[in-house]
Amino acid sequence: MKKIIVLFTILLILATGNLVYAKKPQEPKEIKPFAEDWYVTPEDIIRDIVFPSIDKRVMKEYPGNDAATFGWQSQRIVGIVYNNNHSYDISISIQVPDARTAPGDYADDLVKVRVSPSCDSPKIGCSHGFKVEVLDYEHLNK
């Protein structure tokens, strides 16, 4: 009787497919650099660096306007000036959704941002850390 129960149990396990099969682990796929599939311009890199600072300033300029905070758009870089203190002044035109007018209307603004790359070199006479600060924020269509 015991042999029949053991045999019946083994047949039941085989029939239901509950046996654990050891599988060969998958080989990891080759990891490609993310930017390999993308075309990235210097303007894209500059925007990535200055966007967080501009976000904070737009929130300050348009308090309580969530559409402005999340919906502003960069239009273009108007100018880049190199300073003798090894920093760059970058002027960027942006469009911000204007809650005071009809939906879909945008206010044009100009933001001037100073980017100071980290530098510690007695040779060129600089000693400062990386810093991004908004110098000027101008509302163009007021």
ZINOR-V81420 format. One record per residue. RES is the residue in one letter. NEAR is the number of other C-alpha atoms within 8 Angstrom. D_CENTER is the distance of its C-alpha to the mean C-alpha in Angstrom with 1 decimal. Layout:
RES:NEAR:D_CENTER + RES:NEAR:D_CENTER
//
This chain:
M:4:69.8 + K:5:67.1 + K:6:66.7 + I:7:66.1 + I:8:63.5 + V:8:61.6 + L:8:61.9 + F:8:60.8 + T:8:57.7 + I:8:56.7 + L:8:57.2 + L:8:55.2 + I:10:52.2 + L:9:52.5 + A:6:52.8 + T:6:49.7 + G:6:47.5 + N:6:46.4 + L:6:46.9 + V:4:43.9 + Y:4:43.3 + A:4:41.5 + K:4:38.9 + K:4:37.7 + P:4:34.1 + Q:4:31.7 + E:4:30.6 + P:4:26.9 + K:4:25.3 + E:4:24.2 + I:4:20.6 + K:5:19.1 + P:5:16.3 + F:6:13.2 + A:7:13.4 + E:7:17.1 + D:5:16.9 + W:6:14.7 + Y:6:15.8 + V:7:13.4 + T:6:15.0 + P:6:15.1 + E:7:14.1 + D:8:10.7 + I:9:10.4 + I:8:11.8 + R:8:9.6 + D:8:6.4 + I:8:9.0 + V:11:10.7 + F:8:8.5 + P:8:8.9 + S:10:12.5 + I:10:13.1 + D:9:12.0 + K:8:14.6 + R:9:17.1 + V:10:16.9 + M:12:17.6 + K:7:20.5 + E:6:21.9 + Y:9:21.9 + P:6:22.8 + G:5:23.3 + N:9:21.7 + D:7:19.0 + A:10:18.8 + A:14:18.0 + T:11:15.3 + F:6:13.4 + G:9:14.9 + W:11:14.7 + Q:7:13.9 + S:8:13.9 + Q:8:17.1 + R:7:17.7 + I:10:18.0 + V:8:21.6 + G:8:22.5 + I:9:21.8 + V:7:24.5 + Y:8:25.1 + N:8:26.9 + N:5:29.7 + N:5:28.0 + H:9:25.3 + S:11:22.6 + Y:11:21.1 + D:13:21.3 + I:13:18.9 + S:12:19.9 + I:14:17.6 + S:13:19.1 + I:13:17.3 + Q:12:18.8 + V:12:18.9 + P:13:20.7 + D:13:24.0 + A:9:25.6 + R:4:28.9 + T:6:29.6 + A:7:29.6 + P:7:26.7 + G:6:24.7 + D:8:25.6 + Y:8:23.1 + A:11:23.7 + D:11:22.9 + D:13:21.7 + L:12:21.3 + V:14:19.1 + K:12:20.2 + V:14:17.9 + R:13:19.3 + V:13:17.4 + S:12:19.7 + P:10:18.9 + S:9:20.7 + C:9:24.3 + D:8:27.4 + S:8:30.1 + P:7:33.6 + K:4:34.1 + I:5:31.9 + G:7:32.4 + C:10:29.1 + S:9:28.0 + H:9:24.8 + G:8:21.5 + F:9:18.0 + K:9:17.5 + V:11:15.7 + E:8:17.9 + V:12:18.6 + L:8:22.1 + D:7:23.1 + Y:9:22.2 + E:7:24.6 + H:9:25.4 + L:8:26.9 + N:6:28.7 + K:3:30.6
//
